């Protein structure tokens, strides 16, 4: 009971349907969960329709065909790929497969709560490394690594700050870690960063236990289907596969993900939209006198200089759902997902009104 009480709770963003019902609103804009406003590609939607004809059948266990397709797309062996129920399942499988009594994990002070949650559930100690402002401080993380360290978790770009770490510094950091450490590089938002972020595939030769986490939920717009994947040395993939539940991913997700990989034109459109809409959103925030953190992802972190919870509630009552960064240790900041241009403009209006309300 005591150990479970220490586990941080992940609180999902509220759904538009729930908010509309509670506040009797005709329209609700959800900018809380970093979903793609453009949704999936036409090819992915059509693939789901075809796959739906076989709903009475179990999916391929482990998504063998998708694994092969990903391997070919990435230039790796299929034995180095594991398909998971979102990247969050991959985090849990890693910890379950490699945790040992008394081991610890090192995480940045302000990052995705799923790393700490998975570790606490497995009784793995967590050491939090200070940040360098809004950016992950690799020197501080290295200083926390010791003989008992089994995992190092690093998101690049980082969630919720949207910042990236320098290429040369990241290479030195990974190369300098002890061989017994499992280095987990979460690249859920890498497509939005473009050349500003190091491709994790280029880092695998620097350390024997580098694990890359990626997802189809963000840039590919398949959040509802929960398809993620890990790229790791075959021995690590095999160990994770042994603790994986059977049929952990579904046939609709497999089909949609395979098709999404084929539609590179659509992917480039999503990236272009995000860059343009994010710039407009940042300009609107600055016009309110706020200074958002420079982001390389599909969201923007906005320090408010006051508790975020009342502002989030006031915006929600106005039909715009955003996210407090309190779960990541930043209770005075909100995270706004980049939506359609008109959605972002509405968010600026709602934030302006909410700030006026809470300051009155």
N, C-alpha and C positions, 0 to 999 in steps of 0.2 A: 504493500500500500504506500509506503514512504517513497519507494523508487518511482512508482507510477505518478505520484503527486508532483515529482520534479520534472516530468516530461512536458515540454512546451506544447501547447495545443495549436494546431494549424486551423485557423478560422478562414474558410473560403469566402471569397467575395460574394455579396448578396446577389441573387438573381433579379433580373429586371421584372420578372413575373411577380415575385414576392413583394418587391417595392411598390409596383403598380397597384397591387391589391391592398397593401397596408395604407398607402396614402391616397388611394383613389385617383390615380393619375392615368391619363390617356396614353402618355408616351414617357418611357424611361430610357435614358442613355446609360449604358454600362461601360465604364472606362476604368474598371478595377482589377481585371484579371489578365491583362496583356494579350487579349485575343486579337486576331487579325480582323479588322473591319471589312476586308474584302472577302473573307471566308475562303473556302477551298476552290481550286481550279475546276473548270468544267470537266476535265478529264477525270478528276477524282470523284466528282459527283456521279458521273456516268458509271464509273467502276463500282461505286456503292450500289447503284440501282441493279447492275448485273449480279453482283454478289448476293443481293437480298433475295434472289430467287432460290437460294440454297440455305435459308435460315434454319431448316430442320436438321442440318448437318453440323457436326462439330468442326471447328477450324483446324487447320494444320497446326499441330502442337509445336510451339516455338516459331511459327511463321517461317518455315524452311525456305520457301520461294522468296519471301521478302528479304531474308538474310542473304541469300545469293544475290539478289538484285542490289541490295545495299553494298555488298562486298565489291561488286563490279563497279558501282558508281563511285566508291571511295578508293578503289585500287588496293584493297586489302583482301585477305583470305576470309571465306565464310566462317571459319572456325574462330575468327577474331571479332565476330559480331553477335550480339545477343539482343533480341527484340523484347521490349518490356512494355508494361502497362503504364505508359508515360515514363519520363525520366525519374520520377519519384520512386517508382518500384525498383529501378536500377540501384538507387541509393540504398534502399532497404536490403536488397539482395547482396550488395557489396558488404555491408556491415554484418549481415547474418553469416555470410560465407567466410569472412576473414577476421572477425572479432575474436580475441582471446582474453582470458581472465586478466583484469588489471590494465588492459590496454587503453589508449587514449586517442582522441582525434584533435586536430588543430583546425580551427575555422576562423575566418575574419570576424571582427566584432559585429559588423553590420552586413548581413548576407541572408540568403535563403534559409528559412527556419527548418526546412526539411532535413538538412544535414544534422543539426543538433538533435532534432526529434528522433531520427532513426538511431542515432548513437545512444541517446538516453533510454530508448526502449530496449536496447540490447545491453544495458548497463556498461556502456563504453563512456569513459570520462571525456569531457570536452574542455579544451583549452582555447580561450578566445583571445585572438591577437588584435591589438589596437590597429586602427586605420590611420592612414596618412591623409587627414581631411576626409574627403569622400572616396578616396581611392584605397584599394587593398595595399597594405604595407608588407611587401614580401620579406623585408629584413625582420620585421616584427614577427611574422609567421615562422621564419626560420629559427628565431630565438626561442620559440615555444616547442620546437621539435626536440624530443629526447629519446632515451632508450625504450620507453613504453609507448611511443607514438606509433600507431598502426595506420592511421588515415590522415591525410591532409586534403581538405576540401577547398576548392578554389573555383569561383564562377567568373567567367570572362567572356562577355561583359558581366559585371556583377549585378545582382538583383538584391536590393531595390535601387542602388545608386546609378546604374547605367554606365559606370566608368569601366575602363579597361586598364590592364597593366602593360607596361612597356615590353616590347618583344625581347630585347637583350636581357632585361632583368628577369623576365619569366624563364628564359632559357637557363640562366645561371642558377636560379632558385631550384628548378626541377633537377638539374644535373647535380646539385649539391646535396640533395636529400639522401638519407641512408637507404640502402637497397631493401630493407625490411618494410619500408613505408609504402602504402598504396596511395598513389597520387591521383586524386579524382579531379579532373578538369571538366567542369560543367559548361557546355557551350550551347545552352538552350537558345541564346539570342545572337549567335555568331553571325548569321546571315545579314542582320541589320548593321553590323559594324564594318563589313567589307574589309578593306585592306588595313583598317585601323587596328585589327586584332590578329594575333598570330593564329594560324590554323593549327589546331592541336595535332593533326596528323603529322606535322613536321617536327613534333616534340617527342615522339614515341621512342626514338633511339637514344634519348638522353637519360633514360631511367628504365629499369626492367619492369616496373609495375605502374605504368601510366594507364589510366582508364579515362576515356572520353565519354561524356554523356551528351546526347543530342535528342531532339524531339521533333515530331511533326505537328505539335500543338500550336506553335507560334507562327512562324513565317509561312508554313504550309497551310494554316487555317483548319487543322483537323482536331481541334481541342476536344470535341465531343466524342471522338473515337479512341482517344487515349493510346497513342502509339509513340513510344520512344525507343531508344536503342543505346547500347553501350558498345564501344570499340576498345578492345583490350587484348593482351597476349592470350593465346588459346588456353593456357592453364588457368588463367583467371576467369575467362568466360566459362570454362567447364565447371569450375567451383561455384560460380553464380548460378549456372544452369541446374546444378544439383539441388539447390534450395528453392528454385522457382516452382510455383504452383503449376500444375498441368493446365493447358489452355488459358494461359494468363492474358493473351491478347486475342482479339476476335477477327473473324473472317472479313467483316466490313472494313475494319481498320487496315488489315493487310492489303486488301484490294485498293483502297484509297491511297495508301502510302506508296504502293508501287506505281500507281498512275501519276501521283504528284511528282515523283522523281523525274518523270518524263517531260513535265511541263515547265521547262526552264524559262520560257517566255513569261509565263504567269508569275513565276518566282521573282524575276527581275522587275515586273510591274509592282509587286507588293513592296519590294525594297525601295523603289523610286517613290511610291506613294508615302511610305513611312518617313523618308527623309524630308520630303516637301511639307507634309502635314506636321511633322515634329518641329520643324523650323518655325512654322506659323504659330503653333501652340506655345513655343518658347517665347516668341515675340509678344504674344498676348499676355503671358504671365509677367514678363518684364514690364509691360505697360501698366500692370497693377502695382508695380513697385516691388515685385518679388524677384528673387534670383535663383532660378532653377539650376540644378546641377547639370553640367554638360553631359548629355546622354549619347551612347552609341547603341541603344536598344530601341524597343518600340514602346517605351514609357519614359516619363520624366519625373524625377524626384524633386519635390518643391518644399524647401524649408519654410516654415511659416513664422517661426519665432514665438509660437504659442502652442498650447495643446491642440493636436490635430482632430481629436475625436469630435468635439462640438462642430467643427467646420465640416467634417465628413457628414455628420448627421444633418446639418443645415442644407448641404448640397443635395443629400439624398431626398429630403423633403421637397426639393425643387426638381426632382426627377433626373439627377445626375449622380451616378454611383462612382465614387473614387475610393481609394484605399489609404487608410492610415498606415504609416510605416512602423507603427509601434511594435509589431511582432519582430521586427528586425532591430529593435533597440533604438528607434528614432521616433519617439512619440510626438515630436513637434513638426513632423513632416508628413506630406501626403504624396502618394504616387499616382500619377495620372497616365493611363494607357493612351497611346496615340490612336485615335479613331478616325472617322471620316472628317473632312474639314469642317462641315457644319456641326458635327458632334463636338469637336474641339472648341469651336466658337461658343457653343452653348455651355460648355464646361467653364469657360472663362467668365461668362455672364453669371453663372451660378456661383462660382467661387467669389466673384466680386460682391455679390449680394450676401453670401454666407459670411464673409469677413466683416462686412458692415454690420451684420446682425450680431455676431459674437462680440464685436468691439463696442457695441452700443451700451 
